[in-house]
Amino acid sequence: MFEKILIANRGEIACRVIRTARALGIWAVAVHSDADRDARHVRMADQAVAIGTDAARRPYLDIGAILDAARRTGAQAIHPGYGFLSENAEFADACARSGIAFIGPPAEAIRAMGSKDAAKAMMERAGVPVTPGYHGADQDAALLAEQAARIGYPVLIKASAGGGGKGMRRVDRPADFAGALASCRREAAAAFGDDRVLVEKYIERPRHIEFQVFGDSHGNYVHLFERDCSVQRRHQKILEEAPAPGMTAQRRASMGHAAVEAARAVGYVGAGTVEFIVRPDGEFYFMEMNTRLQVEHPVTEMITGLDLVEWQLRIAAGQALPLPQEAIPLRGHALEARIYAEDPDKDFLPSTGMLRRLAEPRTGPDVRVDSGVEQGDAITPHYDPMIAKLIVRGDDRPQALARMRQALAQYRIAGVANNVDFLSRLVATPAFAQGDIDTGLIEREAALLFAPRQPPEEAWLAVALAEVLRARAAASPLRRSPWEPHDGWRLNGPAERRMRLRHGGSERAVLVRTAEAGYELELDGRTIAARGELDSQGELSATLGADTFRTTVLAEGSDRLVFLAGRTWRLADAESLPGWTGGDEAPGGLSAPMPGKVLAVLAEPGRLVEPGQPLLILEAMKMEHAVAAPRRGKVVAFRVAPGDLVAEGDELVDFETEPA
Ligand code: ADP
């Protein structure tokens, strides 16, 4: 086994790999960009090497600098994580040339699976079912149209070099084929520098089911069952689970066999994932193979009790597979939810800012949190906006689901928009609860998921109560703080205060009076006796009438976030409640944080924008990034237009701050 490894990645996956290295007594070396100097993976590692003064992604893609760091620190192997260099065949080759083990498959296997058309042709030869389609070299438009007619409409045109759901077009009628082909080619050429396409049958209401496979350097192959990743937004996974709901032993055996044959066909070594698209009748087709550890690997770990990173390390060190197929256990059901800094109400637009508050659910044998950030860290536009992965296990799916709901309800995040509330709603939909899932679930349930929602009465009352408790604490001479009430609330004066709060279009006033044993709150003409205790973290124990409950009330500027039973309510202040946490600005300037392409401009020059409001969308490395207004002000002019390619540091917007 290795004595020291280097992790060529960042964030939660770097932390995840370090954890296993430590458990096995292996020294872990981190590498980091300038921006990540104090990142969690750097703090966790035994040793860390700065690999570049560039703030953004480039250091993690710098093969020379990473190999240098490995040589200097004496690391014998490199774990690439996922993303970055994990599926880069040149990197795998360069490691081999330097005598450093690449913890991943042979470069040849990466190359073979790197192109959708070549991989499909190879799978067909290996007897693995492939979506009916055309993936030949001849790209003549008339021939492609003929092939579409042969396959039968609807068809899907896909960029051969595609990824991240880009360069895909569904076509329903022959008359639309030529136009769709042309636009798909344009998009593919712009995004991947390669305009070759393939045409395949469009599968209606499909499920995305993938198999975890492993091969060793002695010619052994196994699979570790399947994961269902059908719940997606923007063609990207958000909730994953294992096993797949409704999977039968017979179907698992035939899909598992196909997955293992796919791995065997490319002489695979290490951890890989074979992705299938599955029709409602259970018919399945090979989609692609990912030649690395997947983001969602923890659900497999939860049901098998195995450490997949440990398996990767053993295999890279030349050992045989730790277990034969029949000895791999499957116990219960696991779910993973990806916690993202993104705004579900704004088409899941990534959000940046400081994690002013990040409290995670209690973890234990059946609840796991894989995270690369801590409270006080920033979510920057440089990297993926994933905050954490929440993974739960149960003896069966209903128990796992119940644990997921509870764990989501314990999350407290403030400072960035996030999808925790959305995930709570999603797992509560009857369709998801019944395991009735396919890739269209979120769109189909939109009416339920995005319906306008009204906060319950306790939310309004809890905000008002927290406000007076905080004002009282602030007024105490021993605990001066910047939370001074500004509207005449005095300890010994006419102790009455009216607060006007807003949620969406509705506004309500809460009248607060001091009473003998606490306060009286008046809402819509009803008076409720209230008392409570509030700590400095915003944890509130509130008694309203006869009921006592615990909640959290946090400030974001003059907004208040209330966390109640898995839901987060944002109540805005209709007057101007004082900000509790100071007014730091959202990080992120108005220059391009990385090389990329401008997808859209969202603001109108001359119009006033609020801090944090997205001004334009930049696409880089499969990800879309919003460049947001740093302050209240206005865009004087955009220096770029949709479609423009920009270099890192290019000025994007002339911005004028609104005088205070
Ligand atoms: P990418 O590499 O761009 O992520 P994939 O080929 O992996 O593209 O497909 C991404 C998603 O697109 C799948 O998970 C599925 O939801 C959908 N998809 C792919 N192929 C088909 C198809 N033939 N019919 C319907 N949906 C498809």
Residues whose N, C-alpha, C, O or C-beta is under 5 A from the ligand:
A	BS01	ADP	T131 L156 G162 G163 G164 G165 K166 E200 K201 Y202 I203 P206 H208 H235 M287 T439
